[in-house]
């Protein structure tokens, strides 16, 4: 049944555009407002090095990536998960493929072709896009207030979808400025925290000067979180001037961040030889090395060289390096003391936001009937690897569908 009503979508990222698509498909008139000069800026930057749109792993494992919020995310992904997202992209003429890591990419790799095709279809369906419109809250009569280059505008709509992003990458529009606006209306908002972020370590000057910027590959990392749960991931990360960053660190960013909040710091144990058991490592380091240096011995027996050898020397002094038992134990569990997460604005994404408890099943705010929320402004987090984008699309679809039902039943 067609809906002759006007909906406002605020935020032009994947969640907002997907909400707009659902509303347009149901017959609503849709105006989309974005604070930036053009829509999809964070989406485009995220896809600059290759758009990882989703992931091809089994649904059960996929859901585990959403941690404490997997039960709330599950029904959304059931309606629009990885396979539906790939089919949707194909409908825009964008073919996808599964990489060796099970990550899913467009064949062209970039985000721009997908965004162009999507915007063309949305505009053809009637979407009106208003750039440089920064939402500043509500007027006394319930209108939506916007700061624009021409001055303040107040817009009245039959319903609205907020898809304003989290608190990371403020220069692309996700600045968290919406938090006090919702709090002032009685909406409980969990503090925005960095997610998929780097962490600070007090490297020695020598290590920093020699190894900053170098990748550390084929390692595993383990930590015990504040609840005593053990987390272990295998992969790679990059040594930075300030500490650590990269996919392995991002996969553990939530428990690392939360442990630091409780304990003041956290120790991450790094396995430099995850494909070899402790007995094998001890045997290799104990093997007579003759006239070879210890560095040559470690490289020849275990393949440990370069930045991995540098990490060992960060953890052990010269006497400890010559102790086979201590050396082998450290190769399998090298302690790295992480002192702090990097600032929110440097993070790839953010945790916190509007809790699902403040929303009904249609993602409508209980305190503000007719106002729906989607995307990163909701209180969930996931590692990189396509999980972030998949849930943004899924929540946008759910909020748009919910807003459409609201229009049909409330008028």
Secondary structure, DSSP 8 states (H G I E B T S, - for coil): -----EEEEE--SHHHHHHHHHHHHTT-EEEEE-SSSSS-HHHHHHTTT--EEEE-S-HHHHHHTTGGGHHHHHHHHHHS-HHHHHHHHHHTT--EEE-TTSEEEETT--SHHHHHHHHHHHHHTT-EEE-S-EEEEE-TTS-EEEEETTEEEEE--SEEEE----SS-GGGT---TTHHHHHTTT--EEEEEEES--EE----HHHHHHHTT-EEEEEEEEEE-TTS-EEEEEEEEEE-SSEEESHHHHHTHHHHHHHHHHHS-EEEEEETTTTS-HHHHHHHHHS--TTS-HHHHHHHHH---HHHHHHHHHH--HHHHT-HHHHHHHHHSEEEEE-EE--GGGSSEEEEEE-GGGB-TTSBBTTSTTEEE-GGGBS----TTTHHHHHHHHHHHHHHHHHHHHHHHH-
